[in-house]
């Protein structure tokens, strides 16, 4: 089992590193994410932060994410791909989203950025992607 986890960790690290390199080459995208809260529906659920999928184009490849979900209701939306699982793929997808946001290709409102701030430092950055990937390796999201 330890060998499998080590192999998964290496693959995840390589995938994350590759995505970070690609992010430096260029990213463009469009976020079809809700930018304003109407506050009239009385629902505090996840649906108020992200209502639609987010489409990101990285190095000529279009990726559609989400809408991101908060599977454990802690206010952090760890399931970036919205596939019902939190795994290393969410860390890689998160890194792609961070790259697109940092280059101005995807526009997220402050509430959405806060929901993706995995390490809780007040910034949406690659450290959040790494923290998310590390959570999946440690089993804290299993």
TAGITA-V347103 format. One record per backbone hydrogen bond with DSSP energy under -1.0 kcal/mol. NH is the residue of the N-H (numbers start at 0). CO is the residue of the C=O. Records with the same first field share a line. If there is no record, write none. Layout:
BEGIN
NH=CO / CO
END
This chain:
BEGIN
4=0
5=1
6=2
7=3
8=4
9=5
10=6
11=7
12=8
13=9
14=10
15=11
16=12
17=13
18=14
19=15
20=16
21=17
22=18
25=21
27=56
29=54
47=44
48=45
49=45
53=64
54=29
55=62
56=27
57=60
58=25
60=57
62=55
64=53
68=78
72=69
76=114
77=75
78=68
79=77
89=86
90=86
91=87
92=88
93=89
94=90
95=91
96=92
97=93
98=94
99=95
100=96
101=97
102=98
103=100
104=99
105=99
112=108
113=109
114=110
115=111
116=113
117=115
127=124
129=125
130=126
131=127
132=128
133=129
134=130
135=131
136=132
137=133
139=134
141=138
END
